[in-house]
C-alpha cells in the first residue's frame, strides 16, 4: 500500500497538489483577505502569496530531491538522527491529522447548513471518514486517479459558474487599484500565504514520482493554477458583492452563487453545483492528509499500513468533533495554517542546509 514501487506521473503529482491546496480556501478566502486589506486589492495579495508559496515549494522539492527514493519520514533520520527525525515526523503526522480533521469538519458544516439541514454532524463525519478509509487502502496510485477525475469536473463547473455571474459583476467595486496605497495589500499577504501552505505534501510525493527531477514543474504549475482559481474567485466575489458585502458573509463564494439566477434553464440556482465540487475538493484534501498521516505512522513505528489507517480513524473523528461551533472551526483552521506557515517555512530550509553540509562532509 505504501510501497514506492507504485509510481505517479508528473501530471498526477500536479493534480494532487492542486486538489490538496483548493479545499476550503475558495469558499472563505475572499472574506479573510478582504477583512485584512479593507480594500478591493486583495487579488494582488493573492498573487504575492502565490509567489511566496512557489518559493517555499521549490525549497521543499530541493530537500526531497536529495533523497528521491525516500519520504520525509525516512530521510529526516539521515539528516538529524533517528530520535530527532522521529520527533519531527511525529509533529508532521499530528499536523496532517489535524488538517484532515479540519477539512472533514468544514465539509460537515457545509453539508449540514446547505444540504442536509438537521442531520447530526457526527453522522456526516462518520460517513466521510469511512469513505475516506476505503479510498486510501490501495495506496497513492488510485488516489491520484480519483483526483484526475475530480479536477476537470471542478474546472468546468467553476468556470461555468464564474462566467454566469458576470451579469451581476460591477467593475467599479474593484476600483481604484491601490486606492489606499500598498500597505493594505501587504497586510493581506500573510492571510493569502496561509491559504497556500500546502506544498508540504511534496515531502511525501517526490518519493512516489516516476521522474523526481520534474517535481519542480509540478509545484510551480500546481501552485500557479490554484493562484488563478483564487484570483478569479476574489475578483468575481468582490465585483458582485462589494468589499462591505464580502466581509459580512461567512461563505461569500456560496453567497455569490445565490445572488443570481438564469430563468428558463433547467437549473435556476447554481450554488448546489459549487457545493458539489467543493465538497469533492474538501474530500480530496482529507484523503491525501489521511494517507500522509497513515504513511508516517507506518514508517516511523514500523506498523502494518492497514492497521495504521484503522487506528487513526477514531483520532481524526475526535479532532473533528472538538470545535463546538462554526467560529471554533475557523479558529482551528487559522491555528493549523499558522503552524504550517512557520514550520514548513523554516524547517525545510534548515534541513536542506544540514543535508548539504552533511553530504559535503562525507565526500
C-alpha positions, 0 to 999 in steps of 0.5 A, spaced: 500 500 500 505 504 501 510 501 497 514 506 492 514 501 487 507 504 485 509 510 481 505 517 479 506 521 473 508 528 473 501 530 471 498 526 477 503 529 482 500 536 479 493 534 480 494 532 487 497 538 489 492 542 486 486 538 489 490 538 496 491 546 496 483 548 493 479 545 499 476 550 503 480 556 501 475 558 495 469 558 499 472 563 505 478 566 502 475 572 499 472 574 506 479 573 510 483 577 505 478 582 504 477 583 512 485 584 512 486 589 506 479 593 507 480 594 500 478 591 493 486 589 492 486 583 495 487 579 488 494 582 488 495 579 495 493 573 492 498 573 487 504 575 492 502 569 496 502 565 490 509 567 489 511 566 496 508 559 496 512 557 489 518 559 493 517 555 499 515 549 494 521 549 490 525 549 497 521 543 499 522 539 492 530 541 493 530 537 500 526 531 497 530 531 491 536 529 495 533 523 497 528 521 491 527 514 493 525 516 500 519 520 504 520 525 509 519 520 514 525 516 512 530 521 510 529 526 516 533 520 520 539 521 515 539 528 516 538 529 524 538 522 527 533 517 528 530 520 535 530 527 532 527 525 525 522 521 529 520 527 533 519 531 527 515 526 523 511 525 529 509 533 529 508 532 521 503 526 522 499 530 528 499 536 523 496 532 517 491 529 522 489 535 524 488 538 517 484 532 515 480 533 521 479 540 519 477 539 512 472 533 514 469 538 519 468 544 514 465 539 509 460 537 515 458 544 516 457 545 509 453 539 508 449 540 514 447 548 513 446 547 505 444 540 504 442 536 509 439 541 514 438 537 521 442 531 520 447 530 526 454 532 524 457 526 527 453 522 522 456 526 516 463 525 519 462 518 520 460 517 513 466 521 510 471 518 514 469 511 512 469 513 505 475 516 506 478 509 509 476 505 503 479 510 498 486 510 501 487 502 502 490 501 495 495 506 496 497 513 492 496 510 485 488 510 485 488 516 489 491 520 484 486 517 479 480 519 483 483 526 483 484 526 475 477 525 475 475 530 480 479 536 477 476 537 470 469 536 473 471 542 478 474 546 472 468 546 468 463 547 473 467 553 476 468 556 470 461 555 468 459 558 474 464 564 474 462 566 467 454 566 469 455 571 474 458 576 470 451 579 469 451 581 476 459 583 476 460 591 477 467 593 475 467 599 479 467 595 486 474 593 484 476 600 483 481 604 484 487 599 484 491 601 490 486 606 492 489 606 499 496 605 497 500 598 498 500 597 505 493 594 505 495 589 500 501 587 504 497 586 510 493 581 506 499 577 504 500 573 510 492 571 510 493 569 502 500 565 504 496 561 509 491 559 504 497 556 500 501 552 505 500 546 502 506 544 498 508 540 504 505 534 501 511 534 496 515 531 502 511 525 501 510 525 493 517 526 490 518 519 493 512 516 489 514 520 482 516 516 476 521 522 474 523 526 481 527 531 477 520 534 474 517 535 481 519 542 480 514 543 474 509 540 478 509 545 484 510 551 480 504 549 475 500 546 481 501 552 485 500 557 479 493 554 477 490 554 484 493 562 484 488 563 478 482 559 481 483 564 487 484 570 483 478 569 479 474 567 485 476 574 489 475 578 483 468 575 481 466 575 489 468 582 490 465 585 483 458 582 485 458 583 492 462 589 494 468 589 499 462 591 505 458 585 502 464 580 502 466 581 509 459 580 512 458 573 509 461 567 512 461 563 505 461 569 500 463 564 494 456 560 496 453 567 497 455 569 490 452 563 487 445 565 490 445 572 488 443 570 481 439 566 477 438 564 469 430 563 468 428 558 463 434 553 464 433 547 467 437 549 473 435 556 476 440 556 482 447 554 481 450 554 488 448 546 489 453 545 483 459 549 487 457 545 493 458 539 489 465 540 487 467 543 493 465 538 497 469 533 492 475 538 493 474 538 501 474 530 500 480 530 496 484 534 501 482 529 507 484 523 503 491 525 501 492 528 509 489 521 511 494 517 507 500 522 509 498 521 516 497 513 515 504 513 511 508 516 517 505 512 522 507 506 518 514 508 517 516 511 523 513 505 528 514 500 523 506 498 523 502 494 518 499 500 513 492 497 514 492 497 521 495 504 521 489 507 517 484 503 522 487 506 528 487 513 526 480 513 524 477 514 531 483 520 532 481 524 526 473 523 528 475 526 535 479 532 532 473 533 528 468 533 533 472 538 538 470 545 535 463 546 538 461 551 533 462 554 526 467 560 529 471 554 533 472 551 526 475 557 523 479 558 529 482 551 528 483 552 521 487 559 522 491 555 528 493 549 523 495 554 517 499 558 522 503 552 524 504 550 517 506 557 515 512 557 520 514 550 520 514 548 513 517 555 512 523 554 516 524 547 517 525 545 510 530 550 509 534 548 515 534 541 513 536 542 506 542 546 509 544 540 514 543 535 508 548 539 504 553 540 509 552 533 511 553 530 504 559 535 503 562 532 509 562 525 507 565 526 500 
